[in-house]
């Protein structure tokens, strides 16, 4: 993943230039954190820790997120300029890397007029909490000296895309950064990040193989090490979708990847609105699971509905097509990810995704 980052990533106070099954539930052995020590060997047991360190590295090097509240002031970058893989296209992001004090981290969610959440991700890659309630929160974290706080601020409020982005940014700027105990003393584990990139790419390829075989890849995102029952699955989820939230009914999210879709042919899907608590979203990604230039997500906050109440989303069917996602700038086959924010019990229990299944 490249370190040069030209998209606007701002601190709250100033602008700066800146994304084999196992049941081993123990904390991975991590050594070699000093600059002069040998690189840590990547194994199945510590891969999630290594991928998390890579994300810490990206947000620290590009936004100083361990010193200040780093905010992406517009929708995420396209391609591998993004600091994190498979970012959503429905919210702005803010990140703070904070120290745990007596095993707990503190943060604030201000009163806002939009979808607004904070995800608490530990050094082992677990999104231990997804919080949407306003107020000051102090929460224990498992096996982690720091936490990676992901703020997501929805762009749904406003008469235009620009207004929605401006409102989402205004809500992020309400966050009281004095509540953050920034991890200014954080020392990056001594992984060979070129090797991490290689290991990530290998696992992304396995995810693609699973999707082509089964028709979908569904994320489980266990919240703690004790909840990991399939280490291989957990590592695949980190490689292809690090930082996702667990599918908890009407609170967390469910994410599903599609098989590759022909980029040269008009495709569409028609489905019943799943009526998730917050909203439903469909986003196109390139073969490396990064956003595509010119391809804008379609979500239930703004999609057009058919006369019979169903929803149709089109792919590369022209400007006049209903809810069209245009990936032509990419010029290759692509995938989509469905996101069910505040997923219903029915959505979580389903063995298939109603949006992906209906693509034709």
LINWO-V419034 format. One record per helix or strand. SS is the DSSP state (H for helix, E for strand). FROM is the first residue (numbers start at 0). TO is the last residue. If there is no record, write none. Layout:
ss;from;to
SS;FROM;TO
SS;FROM;TO
This chain:
ss;from;to
E;7;10
E;14;16
E;39;39
H;46;62
E;69;71
H;78;80
E;90;98
E;100;100
E;103;108
E;115;121
E;126;130
E;134;139
E;145;153
H;160;171
H;176;178
E;181;181
E;190;190
H;192;213
E;215;217
H;224;226
H;230;240
E;252;257
E;260;260
E;266;270
E;278;284
E;290;290
E;297;298
E;310;314
E;323;324
E;333;340
H;344;348
H;353;356
